[in-house]
Amino acid sequence: MSSPPTEFHKLWMEQCAATEDIREAFGLENALEYLIAEKLFTFLMVSERDPAFGLSISV
């Protein structure tokens, strides 16, 4: 039995909504730090499950 696929677009929408709240409460810099950290964390989680995903991103 496999787990259901992660719907990354929904996760991204939730992160963007949270970023708006953080910006109002703590300012733009903190909001951007949150958003960048969340995107990096999501990338790391996915690349641990699927090493090919990590290789698909070129720097």
C-alpha positions in Angstrom: 0.0 0.0 0.0 1.5 3.3 -1.0 0.8 6.7 0.6 -1.2 9.3 -1.4 0.8 11.7 -3.4 1.6 15.1 -1.8 -0.3 17.9 -3.4 2.5 20.5 -3.4 0.4 23.3 -4.9 -1.9 23.1 -1.8 1.1 23.2 0.5 2.5 26.2 -1.4 -0.9 28.0 -1.1 -0.9 27.4 2.7 2.7 28.7 3.0 1.8 31.8 1.1 -1.2 32.5 3.3 0.9 32.0 6.4 3.5 34.4 5.0 0.9 37.2 4.7 0.0 36.8 8.4 3.7 36.7 9.4 4.3 39.9 7.3 1.5 41.7 9.1 2.7 40.6 12.5 6.5 40.6 12.2 7.5 42.5 9.0 8.6 41.7 5.5 12.0 40.3 6.3 10.7 37.7 8.7 8.0 36.7 6.2 10.5 36.1 3.5 12.8 34.2 5.8 9.8 31.9 6.7 8.8 31.4 3.1 12.4 30.6 1.9 13.0 28.2 4.8 9.7 26.4 4.1 10.5 25.9 0.4 14.0 24.6 1.2 12.6 22.2 3.8 10.0 20.9 1.4 12.7 20.4 -1.3 14.8 18.5 1.2 11.9 16.3 2.3 11.0 15.4 -1.3 14.6 14.8 -2.4 15.2 12.4 0.5 12.2 10.3 -0.7 13.1 10.6 -4.4 16.9 11.2 -5.0 16.2 11.9 -8.7 14.1 14.9 -7.7 17.2 16.5 -6.1 19.2 15.9 -9.3 16.6 17.5 -11.5 17.3 20.9 -10.0 20.3 22.6 -11.6 22.2 25.4 -9.9 
